[in-house]
Amino acid sequence: MSKKTLIIGSGLGALATALRLTSKGYEVTILEKYHRAGGRLNLLEKDGFTFDMGPSFFSMSYEFTELFKSCGVDNPLKLNELNPLYAVFFENRTIPFLIHKDLKKLEAEFAGIESNLAQKVEKYLNAAGKMFHDTEDIVIKQNFTSKFHYYTQLARVPWKHAPKMFRSMWTELEQNFESKEVKVIFSLVAFFLGSTPFQTPAVYSLLNYTELKHDGYWNVQGGMYKIVEKIKELLDARGVKFHFNTEIKSVETDSNGIKAFIDQNGKKWDADIYVANADAASFRGQVLQREKYSAKNLDAMEWTLSPFTIYLGIKGKLNNIHHHNYFLGENFKEYADSIFKTSVSPDKPYYYVNVSSKSNPACAPEGCENLFILCPVPDLRHKPDWSDSQQLADTIISDLSKRIGFDLHANTISKTILNPIDWQNQFNLYRGSGLGLAHGLNQIGGLRPANKDEKFNNLYYVGASTVPGTGLPIVVISSRLVTERIEQDHATV
Ligand SMILES: Cc1cc2nc3c(=O)[nH]c(=O)nc-3n(C[C@H](O)[C@H](O)[C@H](O)COP(=O)(O)OP(=O)(O)OC[C@H]3O[C@@H](n4cnc5c(N)ncnc54)[C@H](O)[C@@H]3O)c2cc1C
């Protein structure tokens, strides 16, 4: 019997789950509020330019290999390894630091700044790597049946890693490196979790291991949206139905459980199994009306920073900038301490810039370049008013123009700004939080909203705010975990 499955949302977690479920004989329908599949992994096409809307690279590329292999299809993605991984520009220093995986090259980059860097990094990454491999199967890739199960699994992690749970990533870096530059650069991974190195536990030094040693960083030939296009092609061929501009607003239940989910037009959608790819915490509050996830309780949780993103189509070629770049100021600690809670836009913002036309010329017209700028900002709980968006964008563009010696204002052909309100409204991101629930110790593993509903035994969750957490490869793992759960409960015959 083929189980009829309804997936709410079409982010990467949804698409990967649909691919896995259809491989096992499930019949899948996908509902999506936006007009196109992909969620945050989306596309912006404007004025002859193409931009990746959100993600621009990822680690743990083997999770995509596993996805396609386990579904019996050839991997349709062609990946480029980032080399160097990225460039970091500090204020008052015109030449950026290039971050290489090759430690001898990395050491040469920091000559005169950090002595014996290769040796220090090797030691630091060995410890981080042990942490990664000792937790990967026991904690990260696990379905937890209860909090007790989670704590039992945690107890199996070698005790030598325990201190890393109680000190911050910054403290860990201070114990391993001397120069401010190296500490700041290695701590940037904390922002990928949507937090800061001063709040992120040192266990996440494992991300330095995944970037610098384990698998590096990758992007996709033809742009990141190819991930969505290629999976969607496979799903279309398998008969998966997509319904766009369809937002689930409420649920109808009876004594047997969920009868149907109801969209904005009052249409009822029923199935045997439901998977919510909408945020696993706010969906429980806003759609299921659970008290534990009321607005008050959701606001009391820890959420990742919001994105403030600018998409610029530029006339001319930019030589003083790389594919992936970070532009930092001089007041790292004060900046990191204030960005979460401030209600005013920063006058000296820190930001990330991606120029995908450097490796994928089809993204921009001849002689032009496409720039994606991402500035992490407080979510809408702390800064609800974004009427200063234009001003913040101008500040960033002026700063970038000065630092790369190119007048971006005068050469702009296309400009789009998305502030946290836009991100919230487009993809139902709670209070505009870019990466979903944060990854503090009280919100991970068995303490994160589970991928199986507490009350309804045919409702599941996949995506950034359930287990294991945020980021493209992690969401692919999330799709594997939820599929295993569904299979355990409802295996087709
Ligand atoms: C600006 C930005 C940059 C990022 N950069 C990177 C990066 O470089 N590398 C990386 O690995 N990760 C990055 N991430 C994180 C990554 O994008 C996410 O972790 C991942 O895409 C989340 O996927 P998801 O499956 O949780 O689904 P989402 O992308 O959240 O998709 C969920 C979908 O559900 C839809 N939906 C929500 N509610 C409803 C409803 N009620 N009814 C119908 N549909 C609904 C939404 O519209 C959305 O399409 C970035 C995120 C952002 C915002």
The ligand as an SDF file (V2000), in Angstrom:
LIG
                    3D

 53 58  0  0  0  0  0  0  0  0999 V2000
   20.7450   34.4760    4.0290 C   0  0  0  0  0  0  0  0  0  0  0  0
   21.0430   33.0300    4.3380 C   0  0  0  0  0  0  0  0  0  0  0  0
   22.2790   32.4970    3.9970 C   0  0  0  0  0  0  0  0  0  0  0  0
   22.5560   31.1550    4.2770 C   0  0  0  0  0  0  0  0  0  0  0  0
   23.7690   30.6590    3.8900 N   0  0  0  0  0  0  0  0  0  0  0  0
   24.0360   29.3440    4.0650 C   0  0  0  0  0  0  0  0  0  0  0  0
   25.2280   28.7870    3.5260 C   0  0  0  0  0  0  0  0  0  0  0  0
   26.0470   29.4750    2.8740 O   0  0  0  0  0  0  0  0  0  0  0  0
   25.4410   27.4460    3.7150 N   0  0  0  0  0  0  0  0  0  0  0  0
   24.5470   26.6420    4.3810 C   0  0  0  0  0  0  0  0  0  0  0  0
   24.8020   25.4320    4.5200 O   0  0  0  0  0  0  0  0  0  0  0  0
   23.3970   27.1620    4.9020 N   0  0  0  0  0  0  0  0  0  0  0  0
   23.1200   28.4760    4.7500 C   0  0  0  0  0  0  0  0  0  0  0  0
   21.9350   29.0000    5.2140 N   0  0  0  0  0  0  0  0  0  0  0  0
   21.0160   28.1150    5.9610 C   0  0  0  0  0  0  0  0  0  0  0  0
   20.1940   27.2460    5.0270 C   0  0  0  0  0  0  0  0  0  0  0  0
   19.6100   28.0480    4.0270 O   0  0  0  0  0  0  0  0  0  0  0  0
   19.0640   26.5780    5.8190 C   0  0  0  0  0  0  0  0  0  0  0  0
   19.5870   25.8820    6.9400 O   0  0  0  0  0  0  0  0  0  0  0  0
   18.2810   25.5710    4.9650 C   0  0  0  0  0  0  0  0  0  0  0  0
   18.0900   26.0270    3.6440 O   0  0  0  0  0  0  0  0  0  0  0  0
   16.9450   25.3320    5.6560 C   0  0  0  0  0  0  0  0  0  0  0  0
   16.1820   24.4020    4.9360 O   0  0  0  0  0  0  0  0  0  0  0  0
   14.7950   23.9060    5.4960 P   0  0  0  0  0  0  0  0  0  0  0  0
   14.5820   22.5300    4.9530 O   0  0  0  0  0  0  0  0  0  0  0  0
   14.7330   24.0860    6.9660 O   0  0  0  0  0  0  0  0  0  0  0  0
   13.7110   24.7550    4.7690 O   0  0  0  0  0  0  0  0  0  0  0  0
   13.4210   26.3150    4.5300 P   0  0  0  0  0  0  0  0  0  0  0  0
   14.4380   26.8390    3.6060 O   0  0  0  0  0  0  0  0  0  0  0  0
   13.1320   27.0410    5.7760 O   0  0  0  0  0  0  0  0  0  0  0  0
   12.0620   26.1400    3.7250 O   0  0  0  0  0  0  0  0  0  0  0  0
   10.8310   25.9610    4.3690 C   0  0  0  0  0  0  0  0  0  0  0  0
    9.7500   26.2680    3.3550 C   0  0  0  0  0  0  0  0  0  0  0  0
    8.4820   26.1300    3.9760 O   0  0  0  0  0  0  0  0  0  0  0  0
    7.6270   27.1520    3.4930 C   0  0  0  0  0  0  0  0  0  0  0  0
    6.5780   27.3480    4.4990 N   0  0  0  0  0  0  0  0  0  0  0  0
    6.7250   27.8170    5.7710 C   0  0  0  0  0  0  0  0  0  0  0  0
    5.5490   27.8230    6.4120 N   0  0  0  0  0  0  0  0  0  0  0  0
    4.6360   27.3350    5.5330 C   0  0  0  0  0  0  0  0  0  0  0  0
    3.2520   27.1040    5.6230 C   0  0  0  0  0  0  0  0  0  0  0  0
    2.5620   27.3630    6.7450 N   0  0  0  0  0  0  0  0  0  0  0  0
    2.6030   26.6250    4.5260 N   0  0  0  0  0  0  0  0  0  0  0  0
    3.2930   26.3490    3.3760 C   0  0  0  0  0  0  0  0  0  0  0  0
    4.6170   26.5600    3.2520 N   0  0  0  0  0  0  0  0  0  0  0  0
    5.2910   27.0410    4.3220 C   0  0  0  0  0  0  0  0  0  0  0  0
    8.5380   28.3510    3.3470 C   0  0  0  0  0  0  0  0  0  0  0  0
    7.9980   29.3060    2.4560 O   0  0  0  0  0  0  0  0  0  0  0  0
    9.8160   27.6870    2.8050 C   0  0  0  0  0  0  0  0  0  0  0  0
    9.8250   27.6390    1.4080 O   0  0  0  0  0  0  0  0  0  0  0  0
   21.6110   30.3390    4.9480 C   0  0  0  0  0  0  0  0  0  0  0  0
   20.3710   30.8740    5.2980 C   0  0  0  0  0  0  0  0  0  0  0  0
   20.0830   32.2060    4.9920 C   0  0  0  0  0  0  0  0  0  0  0  0
   18.7320   32.7750    5.3430 C   0  0  0  0  0  0  0  0  0  0  0  0
  1  2  1  0
  2  3  1  0
  2 52  2  0
  3  4  2  0
  4  5  1  0
  4 50  1  0
  5  6  2  0
  6  7  1  0
  6 13  1  0
  7  8  2  0
  7  9  1  0
  9 10  1  0
 10 11  2  0
 10 12  1  0
 12 13  2  0
 13 14  1  0
 14 15  1  0
 14 50  1  0
 15 16  1  0
 16 17  1  0
 16 18  1  0
 18 19  1  0
 18 20  1  0
 20 21  1  0
 20 22  1  0
 22 23  1  0
 23 24  1  0
 24 25  2  0
 24 26  1  0
 24 27  1  0
 27 28  1  0
 28 29  2  0
 28 30  1  0
 28 31  1  0
 31 32  1  0
 32 33  1  0
 33 34  1  0
 33 48  1  0
 34 35  1  0
 35 36  1  0
 35 46  1  0
 36 37  1  0
 36 45  1  0
 37 38  2  0
 38 39  1  0
 39 40  1  0
 39 45  2  0
 40 41  1  0
 40 42  2  0
 42 43  1  0
 43 44  2  0
 44 45  1  0
 46 47  1  0
 46 48  1  0
 48 49  1  0
 50 51  2  0
 51 52  1  0
 52 53  1  0
M  END
$$$$
